[in-house]
Amino acid sequence: MLFLLKYPNGIEAQKEKLEAEGHTIIQKGRKNIRYYVKDYENSLFDLK
């Protein structure tokens, strides 16, 4: 799951909300820093 730059209040606010829900955030890259949610597949559920 890649973080969106257009998220209200920026990436930091999105990171805080996801961490509050129990997710682990991973930072990748040196110059082009990107953030991902670790093992997000485990939190997905079917909307049938």
PyMOL commands that set and color helices and strands:
alter all, ss='L'
color gray80, all
select helices_A, chain A and resi 10-20+40-43
alter helices_A, ss='H'
color red, helices_A
select strands_A, chain A and resi 24-28+34-38
alter strands_A, ss='S'
color yellow, strands_A
deselect
rebuild
show_as cartoon
